[in-house]
Amino acid sequence: MSVAVAYFVFLQGLVFIGWAFLAFRWLFAIRTDAAEQAGSPWPSMAIQLRAFRAALIDNRHRSLRRALMLMTALLFALAGFATQIIT
């Protein structure tokens, strides 16, 4: 493995860790919204789906959604670029 490949894999790992952090942050925010709507720590499936739909369109989660979309696009770009680096 060359040094360039090692750095590239390290960069991909960092981007993935950032993506996972944002994804879990968004999911926990949705879970919190659902629990608040239900008034219980165990919301029903209908309330969870309603909270998820609201998280997709609500302005409160806009910056988190955009950051997650950007990180997803970056991961796809790095995966596409990996074929050029590795071969």
BAZA-677804 format. One line per 4 residues: number of its first residue (from 1); for each residue x, y, z of C-alpha. Coordinates in steps of 0.02 Angstrom, whole numbers, plus 50000, padded with zeros to 5 digits. Layout:
! residues N
NUM) X Y Z  ...
//
This chain:
! residues 87
1) 50000 50000 50000  50071 50167 49950  50072 50320 50061  49942 50407 49951
5) 49822 50261 49972  49848 50260 50160  49811 50446 50172  49659 50426 50061
9) 49589 50284 50168  49621 50389 50324  49527 50536 50243  49382 50422 50199
13) 49377 50360 50378  49371 50537 50447  49231 50585 50328  49135 50428 50374
17) 49153 50464 50560  49086 50640 50530  48942 50570 50427  48898 50443 50562
21) 48902 50578 50696  48781 50687 50596  48667 50541 50554  48651 50487 50735
25) 48629 50666 50792  48485 50687 50670  48406 50521 50719  48417 50562 50904
29) 48337 50732 50870  48194 50643 50780  48177 50523 50926  48170 50668 51049
33) 48035 50754 50946  47932 50594 50941  47948 50569 51129  47894 50749 51160
37) 47743 50730 51045  47691 50569 51131  47722 50633 51306  47803 50466 51340
41) 47977 50393 51318  47900 50256 51207  47806 50339 51063  47698 50237 50947
45) 47752 50196 50770  47629 50323 50700  47704 50462 50805  47881 50409 50757
49) 47836 50413 50572  47755 50584 50594  47912 50648 50681  48021 50578 50542
53) 47915 50663 50409  47924 50826 50505  48113 50809 50516  48121 50795 50326
57) 48027 50958 50296  48040 51060 50457  48152 51215 50458  48221 51170 50631
61) 48319 51026 50556  48369 51113 50394  48553 51143 50436  48575 50965 50499
65) 48492 50894 50344  48601 50998 50229  48760 50949 50321  48710 50766 50311
69) 48674 50781 50125  48841 50866 50097  48934 50732 50193  48840 50597 50096
73) 48889 50677 49930  49068 50690 49990  49070 50506 50037  49004 50460 49864
77) 49134 50571 49782  49273 50493 49883  49210 50319 49840  49211 50363 49656
81) 49383 50440 49671  49447 50284 49761  49446 50187 49598  49569 50312 49526
85) 49684 50309 49678  49690 50122 49709  49713 50061 49530
//
